[in-house]
């Protein structure tokens, strides 16, 4: 997803970004 990363103009890409961020760190910390 490196190519799509950063394209926050697309909600689908943004959702994936948030998903990966949520998996990378505890949900309680977010």
mmCIF entry with sequence, helices, sheets and N, C-alpha, C, O atoms, coordinates in Angstrom:
data_MODEL
# 
_entry.id   MODEL 
# 
_entity.id                         1 
_entity.type                       polymer 
_entity.pdbx_number_of_molecules   1 
# 
_entity_poly.entity_id                      1 
_entity_poly.type                           'polypeptide(L)' 
_entity_poly.nstd_linkage                   no 
_entity_poly.nstd_monomer                   no 
_entity_poly.pdbx_seq_one_letter_code       
;(UNK)(UNK)(UNK)(UNK)(UNK)(UNK)(UNK)(UNK)(UNK)(UNK)(UNK)(UNK)(UNK)(UNK)(UNK)(UNK)
(UNK)(UNK)(UNK)(UNK)(UNK)(UNK)(UNK)(UNK)(UNK)(UNK)(UNK)(UNK)(UNK)(UNK)
;
_entity_poly.pdbx_seq_one_letter_code_can   XXXXXXXXXXXXXXXXXXXXXXXXXXXXXX 
_entity_poly.pdbx_strand_id                 A 
# 
loop_
_entity_poly_seq.entity_id 
_entity_poly_seq.num 
_entity_poly_seq.mon_id 
_entity_poly_seq.hetero 
1 1  UNK n 
1 2  UNK n 
1 3  UNK n 
1 4  UNK n 
1 5  UNK n 
1 6  UNK n 
1 7  UNK n 
1 8  UNK n 
1 9  UNK n 
1 10 UNK n 
1 11 UNK n 
1 12 UNK n 
1 13 UNK n 
1 14 UNK n 
1 15 UNK n 
1 16 UNK n 
1 17 UNK n 
1 18 UNK n 
1 19 UNK n 
1 20 UNK n 
1 21 UNK n 
1 22 UNK n 
1 23 UNK n 
1 24 UNK n 
1 25 UNK n 
1 26 UNK n 
1 27 UNK n 
1 28 UNK n 
1 29 UNK n 
1 30 UNK n 
# 
_struct_asym.id          A 
_struct_asym.entity_id   1 
# 
_struct_conf.conf_type_id            HELX_P 
_struct_conf.id                      HELX_P1 
_struct_conf.pdbx_PDB_helix_id       AA1 
_struct_conf.beg_label_comp_id       UNK 
_struct_conf.beg_label_asym_id       A 
_struct_conf.beg_label_seq_id        11 
_struct_conf.pdbx_beg_PDB_ins_code   ? 
_struct_conf.end_label_comp_id       UNK 
_struct_conf.end_label_asym_id       A 
_struct_conf.end_label_seq_id        24 
_struct_conf.pdbx_end_PDB_ins_code   ? 
_struct_conf.beg_auth_comp_id        UNK 
_struct_conf.beg_auth_asym_id        A 
_struct_conf.beg_auth_seq_id         11 
_struct_conf.end_auth_comp_id        UNK 
_struct_conf.end_auth_asym_id        A 
_struct_conf.end_auth_seq_id         24 
_struct_conf.pdbx_PDB_helix_class    1 
_struct_conf.details                 ? 
_struct_conf.pdbx_PDB_helix_length   14 
# 
_struct_conf_type.id          HELX_P 
_struct_conf_type.criteria    ? 
_struct_conf_type.reference   ? 
# 
loop_
_atom_site.group_PDB 
_atom_site.id 
_atom_site.type_symbol 
_atom_site.label_atom_id 
_atom_site.label_alt_id 
_atom_site.label_comp_id 
_atom_site.label_asym_id 
_atom_site.label_entity_id 
_atom_site.label_seq_id 
_atom_site.pdbx_PDB_ins_code 
_atom_site.Cartn_x 
_atom_site.Cartn_y 
_atom_site.Cartn_z 
_atom_site.occupancy 
_atom_site.B_iso_or_equiv 
_atom_site.pdbx_formal_charge 
_atom_site.auth_seq_id 
_atom_site.auth_comp_id 
_atom_site.auth_asym_id 
_atom_site.auth_atom_id 
_atom_site.pdbx_PDB_model_num 
ATOM 1   N N  . UNK A 1 1  ? 0.836   -1.215 0.000  1.00 0.00 ? 1  UNK A N  1 
ATOM 2   C CA . UNK A 1 1  ? 0.000   0.000  0.000  1.00 0.00 ? 1  UNK A CA 1 
ATOM 3   C C  . UNK A 1 1  ? 0.866   1.260  0.000  1.00 0.00 ? 1  UNK A C  1 
ATOM 4   O O  . UNK A 1 1  ? 0.388   2.349  0.318  1.00 0.00 ? 1  UNK A O  1 
ATOM 5   N N  . UNK A 1 2  ? 2.123   1.108  -0.353 1.00 0.00 ? 2  UNK A N  1 
ATOM 6   C CA . UNK A 1 2  ? 3.037   2.260  -0.314 1.00 0.00 ? 2  UNK A CA 1 
ATOM 7   C C  . UNK A 1 2  ? 2.621   3.327  -1.318 1.00 0.00 ? 2  UNK A C  1 
ATOM 8   O O  . UNK A 1 2  ? 2.726   4.523  -1.046 1.00 0.00 ? 2  UNK A O  1 
ATOM 9   N N  . UNK A 1 3  ? 2.148   2.882  -2.483 1.00 0.00 ? 3  UNK A N  1 
ATOM 10  C CA . UNK A 1 3  ? 1.741   3.827  -3.526 1.00 0.00 ? 3  UNK A CA 1 
ATOM 11  C C  . UNK A 1 3  ? 0.488   4.584  -3.107 1.00 0.00 ? 3  UNK A C  1 
ATOM 12  O O  . UNK A 1 3  ? 0.357   5.782  -3.361 1.00 0.00 ? 3  UNK A O  1 
ATOM 13  N N  . UNK A 1 4  ? -0.431  3.868  -2.462 1.00 0.00 ? 4  UNK A N  1 
ATOM 14  C CA . UNK A 1 4  ? -1.696  4.480  -2.063 1.00 0.00 ? 4  UNK A CA 1 
ATOM 15  C C  . UNK A 1 4  ? -1.521  5.326  -0.800 1.00 0.00 ? 4  UNK A C  1 
ATOM 16  O O  . UNK A 1 4  ? -2.309  6.232  -0.526 1.00 0.00 ? 4  UNK A O  1 
ATOM 17  N N  . UNK A 1 5  ? -0.483  5.014  -0.046 1.00 0.00 ? 5  UNK A N  1 
ATOM 18  C CA . UNK A 1 5  ? -0.255  5.734  1.215  1.00 0.00 ? 5  UNK A CA 1 
ATOM 19  C C  . UNK A 1 5  ? -0.064  7.227  0.964  1.00 0.00 ? 5  UNK A C  1 
ATOM 20  O O  . UNK A 1 5  ? 0.714   7.626  0.097  1.00 0.00 ? 5  UNK A O  1 
ATOM 21  N N  . UNK A 1 6  ? -0.778  8.044  1.728  1.00 0.00 ? 6  UNK A N  1 
ATOM 22  C CA . UNK A 1 6  ? -0.640  9.481  1.566  1.00 0.00 ? 6  UNK A CA 1 
ATOM 23  C C  . UNK A 1 6  ? -1.776  10.067 0.756  1.00 0.00 ? 6  UNK A C  1 
ATOM 24  O O  . UNK A 1 6  ? -2.009  11.275 0.793  1.00 0.00 ? 6  UNK A O  1 
ATOM 25  N N  . UNK A 1 7  ? -2.493  9.217  0.017  1.00 0.00 ? 7  UNK A N  1 
ATOM 26  C CA . UNK A 1 7  ? -3.618  9.711  -0.782 1.00 0.00 ? 7  UNK A CA 1 
ATOM 27  C C  . UNK A 1 7  ? -4.874  9.774  0.085  1.00 0.00 ? 7  UNK A C  1 
ATOM 28  O O  . UNK A 1 7  ? -5.783  8.955  -0.051 1.00 0.00 ? 7  UNK A O  1 
ATOM 29  N N  . UNK A 1 8  ? -4.903  10.742 0.957  1.00 0.00 ? 8  UNK A N  1 
ATOM 30  C CA . UNK A 1 8  ? -6.031  10.854 1.876  1.00 0.00 ? 8  UNK A CA 1 
ATOM 31  C C  . UNK A 1 8  ? -7.268  11.421 1.200  1.00 0.00 ? 8  UNK A C  1 
ATOM 32  O O  . UNK A 1 8  ? -8.324  11.544 1.820  1.00 0.00 ? 8  UNK A O  1 
ATOM 33  N N  . UNK A 1 9  ? -7.132  11.767 -0.081 1.00 0.00 ? 9  UNK A N  1 
ATOM 34  C CA . UNK A 1 9  ? -8.278  12.262 -0.830 1.00 0.00 ? 9  UNK A CA 1 
ATOM 35  C C  . UNK A 1 9  ? -9.284  11.132 -1.047 1.00 0.00 ? 9  UNK A C  1 
ATOM 36  O O  . UNK A 1 9  ? -10.457 11.373 -1.332 1.00 0.00 ? 9  UNK A O  1 
ATOM 37  N N  . UNK A 1 10 ? -8.803  9.895  -0.906 1.00 0.00 ? 10 UNK A N  1 
ATOM 38  C CA . UNK A 1 10 ? -9.686  8.742  -1.071 1.00 0.00 ? 10 UNK A CA 1 
ATOM 39  C C  . UNK A 1 10 ? -9.986  8.124  0.291  1.00 0.00 ? 10 UNK A C  1 
ATOM 40  O O  . UNK A 1 10 ? -9.079  7.638  0.967  1.00 0.00 ? 10 UNK A O  1 
ATOM 41  N N  . UNK A 1 11 ? -11.257 8.142  0.696  1.00 0.00 ? 11 UNK A N  1 
ATOM 42  C CA . UNK A 1 11 ? -11.687 7.614  1.997  1.00 0.00 ? 11 UNK A CA 1 
ATOM 43  C C  . UNK A 1 11 ? -11.253 6.161  2.197  1.00 0.00 ? 11 UNK A C  1 
ATOM 44  O O  . UNK A 1 11 ? -10.927 5.749  3.311  1.00 0.00 ? 11 UNK A O  1 
ATOM 45  N N  . UNK A 1 12 ? -11.254 5.385  1.096  1.00 0.00 ? 12 UNK A N  1 
ATOM 46  C CA . UNK A 1 12 ? -10.887 3.968  1.188  1.00 0.00 ? 12 UNK A CA 1 
ATOM 47  C C  . UNK A 1 12 ? -9.439  3.828  1.640  1.00 0.00 ? 12 UNK A C  1 
ATOM 48  O O  . UNK A 1 12 ? -9.127  3.002  2.498  1.00 0.00 ? 12 UNK A O  1 
ATOM 49  N N  . UNK A 1 13 ? -8.569  4.628  1.067  1.00 0.00 ? 13 UNK A N  1 
ATOM 50  C CA . UNK A 1 13 ? -7.158  4.599  1.433  1.00 0.00 ? 13 UNK A CA 1 
ATOM 51  C C  . UNK A 1 13 ? -6.979  5.070  2.872  1.00 0.00 ? 13 UNK A C  1 
ATOM 52  O O  . UNK A 1 13 ? -6.179  4.514  3.625  1.00 0.00 ? 13 UNK A O  1 
ATOM 53  N N  . UNK A 1 14 ? -7.726  6.090  3.240  1.00 0.00 ? 14 UNK A N  1 
ATOM 54  C CA . UNK A 1 14 ? -7.642  6.636  4.593  1.00 0.00 ? 14 UNK A CA 1 
ATOM 55  C C  . UNK A 1 14 ? -8.064  5.576  5.606  1.00 0.00 ? 14 UNK A C  1 
ATOM 56  O O  . UNK A 1 14 ? -7.462  5.453  6.672  1.00 0.00 ? 14 UNK A O  1 
ATOM 57  N N  . UNK A 1 15 ? -9.095  4.817  5.270  1.00 0.00 ? 15 UNK A N  1 
ATOM 58  C CA . UNK A 1 15 ? -9.564  3.762  6.160  1.00 0.00 ? 15 UNK A CA 1 
ATOM 59  C C  . UNK A 1 15 ? -8.483  2.719  6.376  1.00 0.00 ? 15 UNK A C  1 
ATOM 60  O O  . UNK A 1 15 ? -8.279  2.253  7.498  1.00 0.00 ? 15 UNK A O  1 
ATOM 61  N N  . UNK A 1 16 ? -7.790  2.350  5.309  1.00 0.00 ? 16 UNK A N  1 
ATOM 62  C CA . UNK A 1 16 ? -6.712  1.374  5.417  1.00 0.00 ? 16 UNK A CA 1 
ATOM 63  C C  . UNK A 1 16 ? -5.584  1.925  6.279  1.00 0.00 ? 16 UNK A C  1 
ATOM 64  O O  . UNK A 1 16 ? -4.973  1.193  7.057  1.00 0.00 ? 16 UNK A O  1 
ATOM 65  N N  . UNK A 1 17 ? -5.312  3.226  6.137  1.00 0.00 ? 17 UNK A N  1 
ATOM 66  C CA . UNK A 1 17 ? -4.250  3.859  6.912  1.00 0.00 ? 17 UNK A CA 1 
ATOM 67  C C  . UNK A 1 17 ? -4.588  3.807  8.398  1.00 0.00 ? 17 UNK A C  1 
ATOM 68  O O  . UNK A 1 17 ? -3.746  3.467  9.229  1.00 0.00 ? 17 UNK A O  1 
ATOM 69  N N  . UNK A 1 18 ? -5.830  4.148  8.715  1.00 0.00 ? 18 UNK A N  1 
ATOM 70  C CA . UNK A 1 18 ? -6.269  4.123  10.109 1.00 0.00 ? 18 UNK A CA 1 
ATOM 71  C C  . UNK A 1 18 ? -6.239  2.700  10.658 1.00 0.00 ? 18 UNK A C  1 
ATOM 72  O O  . UNK A 1 18 ? -5.927  2.469  11.826 1.00 0.00 ? 18 UNK A O  1 
ATOM 73  N N  . UNK A 1 19 ? -6.574  1.757  9.782  1.00 0.00 ? 19 UNK A N  1 
ATOM 74  C CA . UNK A 1 19 ? -6.572  0.352  10.189 1.00 0.00 ? 19 UNK A CA 1 
ATOM 75  C C  . UNK A 1 19 ? -5.172  -0.091 10.577 1.00 0.00 ? 19 UNK A C  1 
ATOM 76  O O  . UNK A 1 19 ? -4.976  -0.718 11.619 1.00 0.00 ? 19 UNK A O  1 
ATOM 77  N N  . UNK A 1 20 ? -4.195  0.239  9.732  1.00 0.00 ? 20 UNK A N  1 
ATOM 78  C CA . UNK A 1 20 ? -2.809  -0.144 10.007 1.00 0.00 ? 20 UNK A CA 1 
ATOM 79  C C  . UNK A 1 20 ? -2.281  0.584  11.241 1.00 0.00 ? 20 UNK A C  1 
ATOM 80  O O  . UNK A 1 20 ? -1.536  0.008  12.032 1.00 0.00 ? 20 UNK A O  1 
ATOM 81  N N  . UNK A 1 21 ? -2.663  1.837  11.403 1.00 0.00 ? 21 UNK A N  1 
ATOM 82  C CA . UNK A 1 21 ? -2.220  2.611  12.559 1.00 0.00 ? 21 UNK A CA 1 
ATOM 83  C C  . UNK A 1 21 ? -2.797  2.011  13.835 1.00 0.00 ? 21 UNK A C  1 
ATOM 84  O O  . UNK A 1 21 ? -2.127  1.944  14.865 1.00 0.00 ? 21 UNK A O  1 
ATOM 85  N N  . UNK A 1 22 ? -4.048  1.578  13.750 1.00 0.00 ? 22 UNK A N  1 
ATOM 86  C CA . UNK A 1 22 ? -4.706  0.976  14.903 1.00 0.00 ? 22 UNK A CA 1 
ATOM 87  C C  . UNK A 1 22 ? -4.062  -0.352 15.282 1.00 0.00 ? 22 UNK A C  1 
ATOM 88  O O  . UNK A 1 22 ? -4.011  -0.712 16.458 1.00 0.00 ? 22 UNK A O  1 
ATOM 89  N N  . UNK A 1 23 ? -3.568  -1.082 14.272 1.00 0.00 ? 23 UNK A N  1 
ATOM 90  C CA . UNK A 1 23 ? -2.944  -2.373 14.524 1.00 0.00 ? 23 UNK A CA 1 
ATOM 91  C C  . UNK A 1 23 ? -1.524  -2.184 15.058 1.00 0.00 ? 23 UNK A C  1 
ATOM 92  O O  . UNK A 1 23 ? -1.004  -3.030 15.786 1.00 0.00 ? 23 UNK A O  1 
ATOM 93  N N  . UNK A 1 24 ? -0.913  -1.073 14.689 1.00 0.00 ? 24 UNK A N  1 
ATOM 94  C CA . UNK A 1 24 ? 0.471   -0.819 15.071 1.00 0.00 ? 24 UNK A CA 1 
ATOM 95  C C  . UNK A 1 24 ? 0.565   -0.393 16.534 1.00 0.00 ? 24 UNK A C  1 
ATOM 96  O O  . UNK A 1 24 ? 1.578   -0.631 17.191 1.00 0.00 ? 24 UNK A O  1 
ATOM 97  N N  . UNK A 1 25 ? -0.491  0.237  17.038 1.00 0.00 ? 25 UNK A N  1 
ATOM 98  C CA . UNK A 1 25 ? -0.484  0.707  18.422 1.00 0.00 ? 25 UNK A CA 1 
ATOM 99  C C  . UNK A 1 25 ? -1.778  0.304  19.125 1.00 0.00 ? 25 UNK A C  1 
ATOM 100 O O  . UNK A 1 25 ? -2.798  0.115  18.461 1.00 0.00 ? 25 UNK A O  1 
ATOM 101 N N  . UNK A 1 26 ? -1.761  0.170  20.441 1.00 0.00 ? 26 UNK A N  1 
ATOM 102 C CA . UNK A 1 26 ? -2.958  -0.216 21.191 1.00 0.00 ? 26 UNK A CA 1 
ATOM 103 C C  . UNK A 1 26 ? -4.124  0.726  20.911 1.00 0.00 ? 26 UNK A C  1 
ATOM 104 O O  . UNK A 1 26 ? -3.937  1.940  20.823 1.00 0.00 ? 26 UNK A O  1 
ATOM 105 N N  . UNK A 1 27 ? -5.316  0.174  20.771 1.00 0.00 ? 27 UNK A N  1 
ATOM 106 C CA . UNK A 1 27 ? -6.501  0.992  20.504 1.00 0.00 ? 27 UNK A CA 1 
ATOM 107 C C  . UNK A 1 27 ? -6.781  1.936  21.668 1.00 0.00 ? 27 UNK A C  1 
ATOM 108 O O  . UNK A 1 27 ? -7.331  3.020  21.476 1.00 0.00 ? 27 UNK A O  1 
ATOM 109 N N  . UNK A 1 28 ? -6.403  1.523  22.874 1.00 0.00 ? 28 UNK A N  1 
ATOM 110 C CA . UNK A 1 28 ? -6.653  2.344  24.057 1.00 0.00 ? 28 UNK A CA 1 
ATOM 111 C C  . UNK A 1 28 ? -5.781  3.593  24.043 1.00 0.00 ? 28 UNK A C  1 
ATOM 112 O O  . UNK A 1 28 ? -6.124  4.609  24.648 1.00 0.00 ? 28 UNK A O  1 
ATOM 113 N N  . UNK A 1 29 ? -4.646  3.508  23.344 1.00 0.00 ? 29 UNK A N  1 
ATOM 114 C CA . UNK A 1 29 ? -3.733  4.647  23.290 1.00 0.00 ? 29 UNK A CA 1 
ATOM 115 C C  . UNK A 1 29 ? -4.194  5.677  22.262 1.00 0.00 ? 29 UNK A C  1 
ATOM 116 O O  . UNK A 1 29 ? -3.859  6.858  22.352 1.00 0.00 ? 29 UNK A O  1 
ATOM 117 N N  . UNK A 1 30 ? -4.965  5.209  21.288 1.00 0.00 ? 30 UNK A N  1 
ATOM 118 C CA . UNK A 1 30 ? -5.440  6.111  20.242 1.00 0.00 ? 30 UNK A CA 1 
ATOM 119 C C  . UNK A 1 30 ? -6.644  6.894  20.761 1.00 0.00 ? 30 UNK A C  1 
ATOM 120 O O  . UNK A 1 30 ? -7.204  7.717  20.036 1.00 0.00 ? 30 UNK A O  1 
# 
